[in-house]
Amino acid sequence: MTSGRSVLVEDVLIHVDRALRGMCATLTDLGDELANVRPALPGANSAYAILTHCLGVMEFWGGQVLAGREIVRDRAAELVASGPVAELVARVPAGRDRLLADLVAYDGAAPPTGPLEDRDRDDLPEFTRTQGGVLMHIYEELAQHRGHVDLTADLVRHASGVRL
């Protein structure tokens, strides 16, 4: 590290892990039924779908954009996914391990290795300039959705009559 301005990958991963653990804990607490319920709001997603989307975020941005692996992603399917919580939670460590493997050649100041979709390149240029920006975007998405999962859990618990 040549300057005090660098953020170590390990430091970012500590926060990635906290976000993933928190989402897994909330979904586990909700159980299969409530984790798959969408709040009664336009465009709302279930907690299950949100965590599925987060796995897609890590795979696409880490695998394709940072590591240069071709990723076939169905983002729309992520946001309507449903299923048993235990199976989804069991997929999280593998997704996190893939992200770690995708960061082996990481160089925070370098441009991303893999291609971006036109919508991402055009709409989000400020963080797609460097690998560091992309890594921070991955964390940003996970942190944002960590809170999103908790709010979703509160809404579906309330609607189902579960005391908060």
ZALOMAR-322079 format. One line per field, with one value per residue (C-alpha): residue number from 1; residue in one letter; chain; x, y, z. Coordinates in Angstrom, 2 decimals. Example, Ala and Ser with C-alpha at 12.3 -4.5 7.8 and 13.67 -1.06 7.14 Angstrom:
# ZALOMAR-322079
nr = (1	2)
rest = (A	S)
kette = (A	A)
X = (12.30	13.67)
Y = (-4.50	-1.06)
Z = (7.80	7.14)
This chain:
# ZALOMAR-322079
nr = (1	2	3	4	5	6	7	8	9	10	11	12	13	14	15	16	17	18	19	20	21	22	23	24	25	26	27	28	29	30	31	32	33	34	35	36	37	38	39	40	41	42	43	44	45	46	47	48	49	50	51	52	53	54	55	56	57	58	59	60	61	62	63	64	65	66	67	68	69	70	71	72	73	74	75	76	77	78	79	80	81	82	83	84	85	86	87	88	89	90	91	92	93	94	95	96	97	98	99	100	101	102	103	104	105	106	107	108	109	110	111	112	113	114	115	116	117	118	119	120	121	122	123	124	125	126	127	128	129	130	131	132	133	134	135	136	137	138	139	140	141	142	143	144	145	146	147	148	149	150	151	152	153	154	155	156	157	158	159	160	161	162	163	164)
rest = (M	T	S	G	R	S	V	L	V	E	D	V	L	I	H	V	D	R	A	L	R	G	M	C	A	T	L	T	D	L	G	D	E	L	A	N	V	R	P	A	L	P	G	A	N	S	A	Y	A	I	L	T	H	C	L	G	V	M	E	F	W	G	G	Q	V	L	A	G	R	E	I	V	R	D	R	A	A	E	L	V	A	S	G	P	V	A	E	L	V	A	R	V	P	A	G	R	D	R	L	L	A	D	L	V	A	Y	D	G	A	A	P	P	T	G	P	L	E	D	R	D	R	D	D	L	P	E	F	T	R	T	Q	G	G	V	L	M	H	I	Y	E	E	L	A	Q	H	R	G	H	V	D	L	T	A	D	L	V	R	H	A	S	G	V	R	L)
kette = (A	A	A	A	A	A	A	A	A	A	A	A	A	A	A	A	A	A	A	A	A	A	A	A	A	A	A	A	A	A	A	A	A	A	A	A	A	A	A	A	A	A	A	A	A	A	A	A	A	A	A	A	A	A	A	A	A	A	A	A	A	A	A	A	A	A	A	A	A	A	A	A	A	A	A	A	A	A	A	A	A	A	A	A	A	A	A	A	A	A	A	A	A	A	A	A	A	A	A	A	A	A	A	A	A	A	A	A	A	A	A	A	A	A	A	A	A	A	A	A	A	A	A	A	A	A	A	A	A	A	A	A	A	A	A	A	A	A	A	A	A	A	A	A	A	A	A	A	A	A	A	A	A	A	A	A	A	A	A	A	A	A	A	A)
X = (0.00	1.59	-0.84	-3.15	-6.04	-6.22	-8.91	-7.93	-10.16	-10.23	-11.72	-14.50	-15.17	-15.69	-18.66	-19.84	-19.90	-21.83	-24.48	-24.79	-24.96	-27.62	-29.78	-29.44	-30.40	-33.47	-34.65	-34.06	-36.06	-38.89	-39.08	-40.18	-43.65	-42.95	-39.58	-41.46	-44.19	-44.09	-45.20	-48.43	-46.63	-46.26	-43.13	-42.15	-39.96	-39.90	-36.94	-36.14	-36.03	-33.84	-31.19	-31.36	-30.75	-27.75	-26.19	-26.73	-25.11	-21.99	-21.84	-22.27	-20.22	-17.52	-17.44	-18.03	-17.02	-14.05	-12.81	-13.82	-15.85	-18.85	-21.97	-25.43	-27.73	-31.51	-31.96	-35.74	-35.92	-33.87	-36.52	-39.37	-37.47	-39.02	-38.27	-37.07	-34.98	-32.49	-31.60	-31.02	-29.00	-26.89	-25.99	-24.60	-21.16	-20.51	-21.45	-19.14	-16.33	-16.80	-16.54	-13.29	-11.94	-13.01	-10.87	-7.59	-6.27	-8.04	-6.35	-8.43	-7.04	-7.29	-10.30	-12.75	-11.61	-14.90	-17.63	-20.44	-23.99	-24.83	-27.28	-24.56	-21.88	-24.19	-26.10	-23.36	-20.05	-18.70	-18.18	-17.45	-14.16	-12.11	-12.19	-12.27	-15.43	-17.02	-16.08	-17.61	-20.75	-21.03	-20.82	-23.24	-25.83	-25.45	-25.66	-28.68	-30.44	-29.55	-31.71	-34.27	-34.59	-35.12	-37.79	-39.46	-39.44	-41.10	-43.79	-44.67	-44.62	-46.95	-49.31	-49.44	-50.13	-46.74	-45.66	-42.50)
Y = (0.00	3.24	5.76	6.22	6.50	2.79	0.55	-3.05	-5.71	-7.48	-4.38	-4.22	-7.95	-7.55	-5.32	-7.53	-10.44	-8.41	-7.50	-11.11	-12.50	-9.98	-10.79	-14.52	-14.06	-12.03	-14.54	-17.43	-15.63	-14.98	-18.62	-19.95	-18.45	-14.86	-14.66	-15.22	-12.63	-9.34	-6.31	-4.75	-1.90	-1.30	-3.00	-4.48	-7.57	-10.36	-10.73	-13.99	-12.18	-9.41	-11.84	-13.73	-10.41	-9.72	-13.02	-11.92	-8.56	-10.24	-12.71	-10.11	-7.22	-9.44	-12.15	-10.29	-6.71	-7.33	-10.78	-10.77	-14.01	-14.11	-14.15	-14.97	-13.15	-12.96	-9.93	-9.93	-13.56	-12.68	-10.19	-12.72	-15.71	-17.75	-20.96	-22.49	-20.16	-22.87	-23.56	-19.87	-19.30	-22.36	-20.68	-17.56	-18.92	-20.16	-16.75	-15.05	-17.49	-16.77	-13.06	-13.63	-15.70	-12.96	-10.50	-12.43	-10.07	-7.01	-3.64	-0.87	1.87	-0.16	-0.04	-2.94	-6.06	-7.22	-5.61	-3.53	-3.47	-0.26	0.81	0.51	2.26	5.14	5.61	4.89	6.15	7.53	4.14	2.11	3.91	1.72	-1.71	0.03	1.86	-1.39	-3.15	-0.32	-0.61	-4.27	-3.32	-0.41	-2.75	-5.29	-2.63	-1.00	-4.32	-5.38	-2.52	-3.29	-6.87	-5.66	-3.18	-5.82	-8.21	-5.60	-4.94	-8.58	-9.40	-6.51	-7.46	-11.07	-10.04	-11.06	-8.79	-6.83)
Z = (0.00	-1.10	0.30	3.25	0.78	-0.05	1.40	1.86	0.31	3.66	5.28	2.71	3.06	6.81	6.01	3.15	5.61	8.19	5.61	4.42	7.97	8.90	5.89	6.54	10.19	9.29	6.68	9.07	11.74	9.26	8.18	4.81	4.76	5.75	3.96	0.69	1.31	-0.58	1.43	0.18	-1.59	-5.32	-6.65	-3.28	-3.14	-0.60	1.74	-0.08	-3.44	-2.02	-0.76	-4.07	-5.83	-3.56	-4.64	-8.24	-7.51	-6.11	-9.01	-11.75	-10.37	-8.85	-11.50	-14.72	-14.00	-11.69	-12.68	-16.33	-16.16	-18.46	-16.29	-17.53	-15.14	-15.03	-12.79	-13.23	-12.02	-8.92	-7.86	-8.03	-6.63	-3.84	-2.00	1.24	3.39	4.40	0.76	0.03	3.20	2.30	-1.04	0.63	1.67	-1.88	-3.27	-0.80	-1.64	-5.37	-4.64	-2.76	-5.68	-8.10	-6.12	-6.50	-9.19	-7.76	-8.30	-6.81	-9.05	-12.28	-14.60	-14.38	-16.20	-17.65	-19.68	-18.26	-19.52	-21.39	-18.66	-16.00	-18.04	-18.97	-15.71	-13.18	-14.58	-11.30	-9.70	-12.82	-13.53	-11.18	-9.62	-6.24	-7.24	-8.35	-5.11	-3.12	-5.26	-4.32	-0.66	-1.18	-2.68	0.13	2.86	1.25	0.83	4.38	5.60	2.92	4.21	7.78	6.73	4.58	7.55	9.77	7.18	6.56	10.27	10.97	8.12	9.35	12.93	14.29	17.14	16.42)
